[in-house]
Amino acid sequence: APKVADKVVEASPGESVVSVAFDWPSPHLWSPADPHLYNADFTLSEGGERLDSLRTRFGFREVKAKGHRMYLNGKPIIFRRATAHPGGDFATEEEMKEGFARLRKDGIVALRVRWSEQERIAKAADEWG
């Protein structure tokens, strides 16, 4: 994948939050039909020594409400939703992938899940739409 930019940000002693901003002129927008994600890699170092690193995935999308309508990336969207029971509906990775394919086929774009499974399923939803 092409690299957008490298940026080094120095934190002052005692500073615990650092913000980083990039210009991204025309991002590939995420949608349920086209769940495009980017990777962001972060490295924490001190004196040239790597202390920690993190890779996170993210997508660009814009959600707006106008009156009684919702819009995703400027297009109207209807939030048809379902409830899943992880451990039953999505016990394995393959079952989750198949479940998301069925949900997409049925036009479901919102999913209610148990709190304990929220992070695992949110990551899968980002990946598979």
C-alpha positions, 0 to 999 in steps of 0.5 A: 500500500502506498505510504501517505506520510511520515511525521515525527512529533516530539512530546515535551517532558510530562506530556501524555497526549500528542495530536497528529494531523495530516492533509488527505485530499481525496480519501477512499471513503468507507461504506458497508458496500465498500469497507475500505480501511487504511493502516496507521502505524505509531512508534514510541521511541526515546533517544533512538530506542523503540519503546512501543508500537501500534498499528490501527486501522481506520476508514474515512466516512461522514455521517450526517442527520438532516431532518429525519434522514441519515446520510453516509458520505452524502448519500441517504442511508436507512439504518436497518438493524439486527441483534447478534448473540456472539458465541452463538451467532458468531462463535468463530471467525468464519461464522462471523464472516458468513454472518456479515455477508448474510446481514449485508445481503439483507440490507442490515447496516447496524448491529446490536451486540453484547458489551463483551464482544463489542470490540471484536465485532466492531473490528470485523464490521469495519473490515467486512462492511 
